[in-house]
Amino acid sequence: MPPPLIESIQRLPLKSVHVDGNRIVYVETGSGAPLILLHGFGGSIWNWEHQQLALAQHYRILTLDLLGSGQSAKPDIPYTTSHLVTFLLHFMDAVDIDHATLIGNSMGAGLAMAVALSAPDRVKALTLIAGFPQALEGAIHSPLYNRFLHHRPPLWLAQFANKLSGRWATRRVLEEILYDHSLLTAVVIERSFVNRHQRDILPPLYSLTDHLDEWEERYGPRLGEIQHPVLILWGEEDNVFSPTMAEDLARILPNARSHRIPQAGHLLQWEKPDEVNAQIISFLKTLNPHSST
């Protein structure tokens, strides 16, 4: 059966596939070279709603709720970076993709880089949108995210509080990651509220933060080994990671270029989709300059 809470995105039906015994929800559109869109911490498919039609004019687009997120399965496992890397590679196998361009936002960008390090032959290129620094300690500017990372309540208490929290709490989270708060309509807040109040949504988030040390020990120090072409996009008004990190990351990655987008926060692909889509398409054209797209 299709997931009951969200029936479609941009009139695209949700699909599902089993990966290592876990049901994963995704949408697919377009044809051609595959692009896989990876949301960030606490995100979902909907973070990419404005990319579907624009990018599908040129490419095959797959957008998924990662394991432990959105409407995908949330097994009781350690949510380590290495486990998510294995999961994503197995997802690619399940949907018959040998190699793809990975486009990630925030934590999704970290996952994209980890996959490039672990299985470089499966990755064609990377687009990193407000995406992970080498070391997270001290890099997060957001008071809200810092509290969750360093001063979170016990899981049982957080689960109880999440049941009681209203849409004001959802709005507060969205205000932290967006620059233009006028975009926070009642429909947008309700959709995010429903996503954040799904059953078992918090244990994977707690586990992800418990295992961030693996990123810093196993992947962050090796970012300079990534040889793939990389586009780095950052919002000038990002409250989670400083915009200066765009240039810092570009200096570490041998084949990277960076671009900042004004009047955009941490979720800039949703807030400034026209600019982000144009940058992605232009970047991908440089990888295949003789293509008609």
Secondary structure by P-SEA (a helix, b strand, c coil): cccccccccccbbbbbbbcccbbbbbbbbbbcbbbbbbbccccccccccccaaaaaaccbbbbbccccccccccccccccaaaaaaaaaaaaaaacccbbbbbbcaaaaaaaaaaaaaccccccbbbbccccccccccccccaaaaaaacccccaaaaaaaaaaccaaaaaaaaaaaccccccccaaaaaaaaaaaacccccaaaaaaaaccccccccccccccccccbbbbbbbccccccccaaaaaaaaaccbbbbbbbcccccccccccaaaaaaaaaaaaaaacccccc
